[in-house]
Amino acid sequence: MQSTPTPLYQSLADELRSAMNDGRLPPGSRLPSVRETARSRGLSINTVIAAYRQLEARGLLEARPQSGHFVRSRLPSPPQRMPGRSAHAAPAETAVLDRITTVIAAQADPETIDLSLACPRDSDAYPGRALARLIADCVRRRPALLTDYSLPPGPLRLRREICRHARDLGMDLVPEDVILTNGCMEALQLALRGVTRPGDTIALESPTYFNLIPLANQLGLKTIELPTHPGRGLSLDALELLMSEQRVQAVIAMPNVHNPLGTSMPVAAKERLAALVNEYRVPLIEDALYAELQYATPLQPAVKAFDRDGWVIACASYTKTLAPGFRLGWIEAGRFQQRIAELKFCSSVAQPALLGEALGAFLESGGYAQHLRRLRRSNAADVDRLRGLVDQAFPAGTLATEPTGGFLVWVELPEGCDTNRLFDAALRRGISITPGSLFAPSGRHTRHLRLSACHAFSERHLHALFTLGELARQQLGG
Ligand SMILES: Cc1ncc(COP(=O)(O)O)c(C=O)c1O
């Protein structure tokens, strides 16, 4: 196999790190600005940003607003890794984390043409004005929402509405059991912390949502990848075999509108999944973030709908459906409710009451159902259009999933392509994609990439897609 050249950002980061190690860049010294470094070394701004971000993520560099980047003072070495980790897991996870850092840096750079961020940047996608009016209205009526200390469990109105809408996914919840969280990410983190201890093993879908990989790593968990098919979802045979052979402390899955696949498990498979985790008494953490974005209504149920004894923990948020900036999510933890409530209190006490009230008011108003109908229609049309463009732009033999909801498409390139290299080449041209290797602890899926259809199809975006296709063709020697 051809060896992959070190990406430019990595060479720069390595060089700076060795300068820090041998004292040429002592703690407290200021690095040249991104622009200066790019100019003096003949690199692109994106490359320098990615290198600086990686050093920041590793705690070696500190970005001070308006002042620049400074070398951090040295902290003691991190403790030894948890015993029992498989020998190859750590480097692979570190590599995934490095790539995530680079992808996020590219997404945050306004100069980059973004084909990867899983959230519309187009403010028309969400009812911002209506939400702003509701916030103003809530403050006028109850100024104390700004000055009172927010305590759990948070606005009853919001928790009631969460339960009402969860019924559309077949979930029978009560407001007392709904814990509000800072986005779905906090819900997932609380769920994992609630049911595992460092050194435990959890099962993840492969591909999976990439942020779960560093999360598991930070919690000292070992991960096992379960093959996950675009049509059938996670392999239940593999899961059953695994659970029958060894203790798995939790399973995390996205049975409805999977990220990155964009597809959902058939209902019968969800029923079997619920039965399996109940039988083996293994908590299933169900990430239902995109579940309401299914194109077809009535919505297909969540696995939680079939939970018998409280082994399914449902996590979701309004980040993709309504208000990304609110950071409002929730968790219903079944038999682990008490433990999760305690963890939440220590984690972040509660959510901002004002945003919770405003969101509750919007959900009550009926405006949500109307908004979702519009969003589903536009997502479905955008995904269709993106798939058509991928067909035109990419080499023959390229495959793409047929999403049943949301705005993400998982693309498989022909044998001979490598999306890690494609990512680097695209970034040099100012285009950001999400390489498939991010979506698995092992770093596999190196012929895949995730594209997001929720960005405006401007001339720049179209040009970027065709450039990507051309780069892929070049990898095939064409
Ligand atoms: C599948 C999945 N789960 C969880 C999250 C985190 O959601 P939030 O931004 O609400 O914390 C994301 C964000 O992209 C996601 O795609």
The ligand as a Gaussian input file, in Angstrom:
#p B3LYP/6-31G(d) Opt

LIG

0 1
 C      -25.827000      12.192000      16.249000
 C      -25.510000      13.378000      17.090000
 N      -25.681000      13.280000      18.424000
 C      -25.419000      14.325000      19.237000
 C      -24.973000      15.527000      18.747000
 C      -24.740000      16.679000      19.683000
 O      -25.914000      17.428000      19.719000
 P      -26.006000      18.836000      20.471000
 O      -25.362000      19.832000      19.557000
 O      -27.450000      19.062000      20.692000
 O      -25.256000      18.703000      21.745000
 C      -24.800000      15.679000      17.364000
 C      -24.346000      16.955000      16.810000
 O      -24.063000      17.106000      15.654000
 C      -25.070000      14.575000      16.514000
 O      -24.942000      14.656000      15.192000

